[in-house]
C-alpha cells in the first residue's frame, strides 16, 4: 500500500519514503543479531557485519563534515556476495566525510522505502607516500542479503542532506539484477589491466553494450601504484588515481557486478595487511576464501551453471615476489577443495578461473609465470577447468588446448574444445586500457591468421627467466580488447557451451571458440 493521497499531497518524496518505512517497521524482527526489515515486493534487506579496518594508521572519518547537500556520491560499484542469487554489495565514494550514509532500495523506482545504513571505510594516505599528500578517501558499503533470485532492484545511495528519494535526485538511481534460481543462458565479460585512460573508457562502453550478468577484472585495476613491485619504496604512487578509476568505471559497475582479482599493481605496500588494505577499503568481495584478511581477492561464486574462482597469483609469483608465499600453501589447498566440490556438483557444468599472472603467454614483457604452472596448472588439468582468464601482459593471446605443458588439441579460430578429454584453454585478456606490450612472433587473429610452428618466449622461474620455444600460441592480437563469454546450459540432445569471443575496442571480433561439455 502506498501513502494515502491526503498525506501524499503535503509530503516530500523523502517524507513519503520515511512514512512507508515506518509502516513496514511494524514487521521488523531481530534475527541472529542483525536487523531484518520486512519484505516488500519479494525482497528483504539486511546490512552486513562491521568490516575489518582498511589500514590501522588511518585518520578517523566523519569527524569533520560539510553540509551534505553540497556532496554527491560517485564511483558506485557492485559486487556479488557469496551467493549471487540472494546477496549483493553496493559500494560508493564521497569526496569528503558525510553524516549518516545510507542506501535506499526497492522493487520500483517510486518505492524505495527501505533505508539501510551504510558502513564507512575511510582510507588515509599520509604525506610523504608518493604523490598522494595527506589525503583521506571515504568509501561506503551496503551489504544486501536475502534478496530474491532473478529480480531487478532499484537503489539510491545518499547521506544526511542528500536523499536519492527526492524528485530532483531521481537521476542518481541505479539498478541491479540478482542471479537466477536455475540455470539459464547468460553472458559475462572479462579483461585485466585497465587503469584510467581513453581506451579504458572505450572498453567500458563496449562492455556495457554486451549486457553482461557480471564482469571479471583480472588484476591491475587502477594503477594507483605505477611501479607494481609491491614495495614501500615504489615511487609515483597516487591514491587519488582510484577516484578517477571508480568514476570512469561507474557507467558499468553501478549495474553490473564488477568482480576483481588482485595483480602486482594492486599490492600497495603502504596499507596492511599484505598491501591490500586499500583494496579492502574500496571493495567488498565475497569473504568465502581461505583467509579474507591475508588474501581478500581470493573467493568464489556460482552463477547459474558456472562456478567462478578468483585467485591471487601474487602469492606464487617468482617474477614479482613481494607477496610470494604469503598464504603458506593455504590458497592452493583451498583451490583444490573448491575444484573437487564443483566437479562433484551435478548442477555445475563449467568452472572458470581468473587471476592476474599468466600461465601461458608469449608477450615480450612478462610472458609466462612459472609459479602458476608449478602450483595451479596441475589442478586445472586434474579437475578439467574449462577456461582460465589472465591479465598482466597487455595483449590478447589465446592458447590451443593444453595438457601436461603440451598441445593436446589444436584449437583454431572457430574451433571447439572438450575439457573432459582434451585439456585446458588459457586466455590472456590484458589489453583493457594501459599501454600495449609486444609479441616476438607476428600477430594472428580472425581474418588475419598467420600460423607458426613455434614462438620464442620465456617463463619466469625461481631465479630469473628461462627461455622456451612454444607451440601453443594460437591467437595473438596487439590492440585494446576484452573477452565476452556466452554461457548456454545443456538441453535435450545438446551440449552445455561457453562461446568465447575476443572483441577489439573497435567492436571487431578478433577470436572466437567454443568450450563444450556433456550434460551430467
C-alpha angles and dihedrals in degrees: 000000000000133000113297110256097241090055096040091059091060098040133080119234091258091050090051090053090050090050091053091045091053090052092051091046089075085076093049113132135185112229125173093340095304126106110240116199118216119267120267124183090346103312139099122195129205129180113235129242121281110281129232118267113270095218128358096223099051125129112252114259129223096036097106110037134169132213103299092216088070095054126077123192118239141172097054113185132172132215132183120243120226090286110043090194094066109011134070135159121211113201131181145158138236124199094229137018115287135189126249101355114199147162128232117207139175147139093266134037090238093050110059096138095137108091117183127185115245126224115241119217108183115193118204122200110189126221113274095042104115116293096324099097118195097330137160123195121198118216125180132196136190116189113205122197138171091042120156118258118252094011129134115224131191121220142175128193125213150132140218105319095017114073116172088205090073111102094237090057096049089108090067094065121113137191139215135182125217122226116271123261091235135034115278134152116287142159131230132181133210145185142144138221102035111150122161117312145111089265091052090052092047092051090051090055091053093046092053089055091057090064093220123192088222140348128229119212108194099207139288092081113173104353095229082154106049094183095063098197096115093235130133087228092061109124130217097039113157118176090195090073086077089062089057093045096051090047090050093048097045094091089070105020095055088070106018121061104248104209114193138193120194127253134187093277088056093063097096100182095201091071124066144249102053092328091293099104091102091053091048088056094049103038137044106199128172108289096211097107127108095270119006091189099049099030108025092162094061113092144114140223139177124227112185109306094347129088117202124200124193117201135187108230091182083081092065104026118130091180097059105019102178091117098022109149097003093139095048089225096307092116093057092046090049090049092055092049091052094047092048091049094049094047089054092051110095091200093062118079102168137040116198120187123193132183139138115259115068124248091196125013136131101204111136092232107062105344112179131351114229093199090063092048092049099044109028113016092074089054092047089055096041092054096034098238108203102214135007117198122195140172127185095102110073095227141080113251132159129190134217114249107295132203125166092359092299136095105268094176131007111237111199121190106288093022130129129236125203107202095190090069107009111047137241134325118215125200126191107204100171100133097093099126117314123101113294127250129211143248129228090220131051120278116262120188142138110317090007103063116168107170117198129189095229142000125213111233143131142238124221109238136170102294101020142304126340118201120230139172111221136195098191100081103109106159126029122177124171109201139074114300148138140208128258120192123189112199121203121182119224117273132185109309094354135099125241107250144197108202105198125196132183107214124194125221086255091060091251117139109237098175140009134177140151133237111202136191134181118245112259 
